[in-house]
Amino acid sequence: MNQTIVIVGGGSAGWLTAGIIAAKHSAPVEGGPGTRVVLLESPDVANLGVGEGTWPTMRDTLRRIGISEVDFLRSCDASFKQGSQFIGWRKGEGESYYHPFSAPAGYPNINLAAHWQASHTDISFGDAVSSQGRVCDRGLAPKQPQTPEYAFSLNYGYHLNAGKFVELLQRHCVDKLGVEHQLGHVEQIIAAENGDIEALQLASGETIGGDLFVDCTGFAAILIGKHYNIPFVSQGDYLFNDTALAVQAEYATEDAPIASHTKATAQSAGWIWDIALPSRRGVGYVFSSAHTSTEKAEKALAAYIKTDPNLADAQPSPRTIKFQPGHRETFWHKNCVAVGVSAGFVEPLEASALILIEKSAEWISEQLPRDSVAMAVVAKRFNKITSQHWRAVIDFLKLHYVLSARADSDYWRDHRESETIPESLQESLSLWRTQMPWLHESNYRVELFSSVSLQFVLYGMGFVTDIKDSHYRHWARDADIANRLIRENNVRAETLIATLPTNRDLLNRVHRK
Ligand SMILES: Cc1cc2nc3c(=O)[nH]c(=O)nc-3n(C[C@H](O)[C@H](O)[C@H](O)COP(=O)(O)OP(=O)(O)OC[C@H]3O[C@@H](n4cnc5c(N)ncnc54)[C@H](O)[C@@H]3O)c2cc1C
């Protein structure tokens, strides 16, 4: 079908959306040209340049748009990410748990969480049902050197250099997928009589017309926010973080280990992320400005870096990024749809932003409307699903805070105040006190975080489900299978530990190939 899609913004959201749409629609079809995809970005407004942790969905996205994994790893200074480790979130110093990307053994045929809670709590939930935490503890890779591209022994996503990622996507979209790249600063929006966007007026005086406009302009939100005035719904009452200090930290030596998971270390007013790439680590403190000062946060971040023997003594000064946690009331209005930070951003925890960009762009690409009647229906459905996604993101992120027993600062105490917990999460928690989250938890077609993720966070944080009733009697019938799976998981962990290369070794080989 012959139509023009104009994507405004050349950050990760813009280029991922361009790649996902162009890979499916830009090839010429019988009887006419394919869809024209134009990406327009301002030469005067820099990208956000952060956002370096992904979910395993990124493997599918890269494969779908035709990027080879080796090219990606080399071009983006990328490494393998097998999940996140939450350090000091439950009680404070000296404890941690993993949220790994591989599902518990036997999932989805058997719910090992119930068996673990009934008779295996001598080891952590994560270690009982998954080998990935132990593999991560040793800095090992999720696959062997001979494992094919995008395949794995243990499920993984990536850590990547955000600037280099955008450069790779741009090259690929323009050279291989026919995306037209234009530089220009949008100054005005030319509206049609029916309220649609007819064209964009650039600072150069040029105009660019299109059928569908995707707002990927980040915090500026020039189409969905400035032009259409779609209200911004703050989530600051639930998720308090609003400031980040980010450092690209240098290694002390060239062969320093590369952790194969994101480390998230709880602080008195937020948490520190630590993302290891082959050539540097991205380290940052995201905190609530209502609970601490930038000065104190800088000191805490400096102390974190200083005590790590794998990081160099001298480091660059941190960059400060301010944001308001929240999202738009609706995301698709008339012939304009927002993807990325223009649609919303709450905080970096669990890397929820890039996965939402991937899911939104896929949905738009799959449901691309052919006329204005279809556009209105598609817009309504997109708004419904995207609102559900935001609800899931906010509840899932807040879950990490409400289960904490930390009482060392107002930040942690405030997170447990009932008025700071969304009603939907309070409901879920009351259900999970007597029933474990399992397959019925969500609608697979739209889910972002499955019951696998919920279980790892809940039972990692020490949550207890009362399983004394009929549910447990039913599960108890499978006790032999469960015990075998837990034993086999332990053997598998030992085998993987004995055979997997380190993350650094595997990445060195990728770069030498
Ligand atoms: C501290 C921090 C840490 C994060 N960590 C993670 C993480 O680990 N994982 C994750 O998934 N996400 C993370 N995120 C979110 C992630 O950074 C963003 O989702 C991602 O970078 C996408 O940004 P964007 O493309 O929407 O916006 P931007 O990168 O800001 O791009 C905006 C684009 O719009 C263009 N533009 C603006 N105004 C105009 C105009 N008038 N005319 C034309 N063009 C214009 C700009 O030139 C630019 O190209 C993090 C965010 C923060 C703040």
The ligand as an SDF file (V2000), in Angstrom:
LIG
                    3D

 53 58  0  0  0  0  0  0  0  0999 V2000
   18.8680    7.7430   33.4380 C   0  0  0  0  0  0  0  0  0  0  0  0
   18.1390    6.8730   32.4570 C   0  0  0  0  0  0  0  0  0  0  0  0
   18.4920    5.5360   32.3130 C   0  0  0  0  0  0  0  0  0  0  0  0
   17.8060    4.7200   31.4090 C   0  0  0  0  0  0  0  0  0  0  0  0
   18.1280    3.3950   31.3230 N   0  0  0  0  0  0  0  0  0  0  0  0
   17.4000    2.5820   30.5300 C   0  0  0  0  0  0  0  0  0  0  0  0
   17.6980    1.2030   30.4030 C   0  0  0  0  0  0  0  0  0  0  0  0
   18.6560    0.6820   30.9790 O   0  0  0  0  0  0  0  0  0  0  0  0
   16.9060    0.4490   29.5960 N   0  0  0  0  0  0  0  0  0  0  0  0
   15.8540    0.9740   28.9160 C   0  0  0  0  0  0  0  0  0  0  0  0
   15.1260    0.2320   28.2670 O   0  0  0  0  0  0  0  0  0  0  0  0
   15.6060    2.2980   28.9490 N   0  0  0  0  0  0  0  0  0  0  0  0
   16.3360    3.1030   29.7300 C   0  0  0  0  0  0  0  0  0  0  0  0
   16.0710    4.4420   29.7490 N   0  0  0  0  0  0  0  0  0  0  0  0
   15.0940    5.0110   28.8000 C   0  0  0  0  0  0  0  0  0  0  0  0
   15.7750    5.1700   27.4260 C   0  0  0  0  0  0  0  0  0  0  0  0
   16.9030    6.0100   27.5640 O   0  0  0  0  0  0  0  0  0  0  0  0
   14.8200    5.7720   26.3930 C   0  0  0  0  0  0  0  0  0  0  0  0
   13.6480    5.0190   26.3510 O   0  0  0  0  0  0  0  0  0  0  0  0
   15.4540    5.7410   25.0140 C   0  0  0  0  0  0  0  0  0  0  0  0
   16.6770    6.4130   25.0190 O   0  0  0  0  0  0  0  0  0  0  0  0
   14.5350    6.3440   23.9580 C   0  0  0  0  0  0  0  0  0  0  0  0
   14.5790    7.7370   23.9420 O   0  0  0  0  0  0  0  0  0  0  0  0
   13.7720    8.4950   22.7850 P   0  0  0  0  0  0  0  0  0  0  0  0
   14.2540    8.0120   21.4720 O   0  0  0  0  0  0  0  0  0  0  0  0
   12.3270    8.3860   23.0960 O   0  0  0  0  0  0  0  0  0  0  0  0
   14.1860   10.0240   22.9960 O   0  0  0  0  0  0  0  0  0  0  0  0
   15.5560   10.8030   22.6430 P   0  0  0  0  0  0  0  0  0  0  0  0
   16.7400    9.9310   22.6870 O   0  0  0  0  0  0  0  0  0  0  0  0
   15.5530   12.0050   23.5460 O   0  0  0  0  0  0  0  0  0  0  0  0
   15.3690   11.2800   21.1390 O   0  0  0  0  0  0  0  0  0  0  0  0
   14.5750   12.4120   20.8070 C   0  0  0  0  0  0  0  0  0  0  0  0
   14.7900   12.7600   19.3470 C   0  0  0  0  0  0  0  0  0  0  0  0
   13.8320   13.7610   18.9700 O   0  0  0  0  0  0  0  0  0  0  0  0
   14.4730   14.7580   18.1890 C   0  0  0  0  0  0  0  0  0  0  0  0
   13.7530   16.0260   18.3240 N   0  0  0  0  0  0  0  0  0  0  0  0
   13.4280   16.7030   19.4500 C   0  0  0  0  0  0  0  0  0  0  0  0
   12.8050   17.8550   19.1370 N   0  0  0  0  0  0  0  0  0  0  0  0
   12.7160   17.8920   17.7810 C   0  0  0  0  0  0  0  0  0  0  0  0
   12.1840   18.8330   16.8510 C   0  0  0  0  0  0  0  0  0  0  0  0
   11.6040   19.9780   17.2370 N   0  0  0  0  0  0  0  0  0  0  0  0
   12.2730   18.5460   15.5170 N   0  0  0  0  0  0  0  0  0  0  0  0
   12.8500   17.3990   15.0800 C   0  0  0  0  0  0  0  0  0  0  0  0
   13.3640   16.4740   15.9250 N   0  0  0  0  0  0  0  0  0  0  0  0
   13.3010   16.7340   17.2580 C   0  0  0  0  0  0  0  0  0  0  0  0
   15.8940   14.8210   18.7590 C   0  0  0  0  0  0  0  0  0  0  0  0
   16.7950   15.3910   17.8110 O   0  0  0  0  0  0  0  0  0  0  0  0
   16.1660   13.3460   19.0160 C   0  0  0  0  0  0  0  0  0  0  0  0
   16.6660   12.7360   17.8460 O   0  0  0  0  0  0  0  0  0  0  0  0
   16.7570    5.2720   30.6320 C   0  0  0  0  0  0  0  0  0  0  0  0
   16.4270    6.6240   30.7510 C   0  0  0  0  0  0  0  0  0  0  0  0
   17.0960    7.4290   31.6660 C   0  0  0  0  0  0  0  0  0  0  0  0
   16.7090    8.8760   31.7860 C   0  0  0  0  0  0  0  0  0  0  0  0
  1  2  1  0
  2  3  1  0
  2 52  2  0
  3  4  2  0
  4  5  1  0
  4 50  1  0
  5  6  2  0
  6  7  1  0
  6 13  1  0
  7  8  2  0
  7  9  1  0
  9 10  1  0
 10 11  2  0
 10 12  1  0
 12 13  2  0
 13 14  1  0
 14 15  1  0
 14 50  1  0
 15 16  1  0
 16 17  1  0
 16 18  1  0
 18 19  1  0
 18 20  1  0
 20 21  1  0
 20 22  1  0
 22 23  1  0
 23 24  1  0
 24 25  2  0
 24 26  1  0
 24 27  1  0
 27 28  1  0
 28 29  2  0
 28 30  1  0
 28 31  1  0
 31 32  1  0
 32 33  1  0
 33 34  1  0
 33 48  1  0
 34 35  1  0
 35 36  1  0
 35 46  1  0
 36 37  1  0
 36 45  1  0
 37 38  2  0
 38 39  1  0
 39 40  1  0
 39 45  2  0
 40 41  1  0
 40 42  2  0
 42 43  1  0
 43 44  2  0
 44 45  1  0
 46 47  1  0
 46 48  1  0
 48 49  1  0
 50 51  2  0
 51 52  1  0
 52 53  1  0
M  END
$$$$
